[in-house]
Amino acid sequence: MQILPFSQEQTVQHMDQLVVLYKVYEEPPTLYKTDPAKDANHFKKVMARTDSVVFVALQETKVVGCLTGYPLEQEEKRHQVAFGGQYPPRTYHIKDLLVSPEHRHVGVATRMYRAFEDQIKKTGNFDQISVAATLRDGVRPSGEMWQKFGFISAGYSKSSWTLVGQEQPSEQTKQFWLKKL
């Protein structure tokens, strides 16, 4: 398996495979109702941001995982509440970390994260990394994984999206995590 940074051109070329990975968001704790057209648009928006990255895990020619990110200052302003009202400077934000179900628990997410962190460190432009995890009662939080990578809880924010089985968006809680580089 290879872990590679993808250019905007490579991301577009593999869009169909990347969008399929969004199906994992339909599982707990996120329960996000996916839509291939909206999810493809999300990838395009991420790639359009200044200093964005997309890392992929390739099993031969099949995309089995991806990590996307960009500087936290480019994240939606409503999440600043998680950081006391203002985003910390020089922070890079992980937007998505997705791994296909059949490739979980074998180190794919860890390998993508390590490659991503190494690249962010090499730029010298960032002092820390942030990530947000959805909280849901009765579901093991993904925050446990981030703690293993050395992240600490930074705060909470609200966001809205349409859940699987619902027609209208509802408010959800996200926990933000930070790691010093």
Secondary structure, 3 states (H helix, E strand, C coil): CEEEECCHHHHHHCHHHHHHHHHHHHCCCCCECCCHHHHHHHHHHHHHCCCCEEEEEEECCEEEEEEEEEEHHHCCHHHHHHHCCCCCCCEEEEEEEEECHHHCCCCHHHHHHHHHHHHHHHHCCCCEEEEEEEECCCCCCCHHHHHHCCCEEEEEEEEEEEECCCCCEEEEEEEEEEEEC
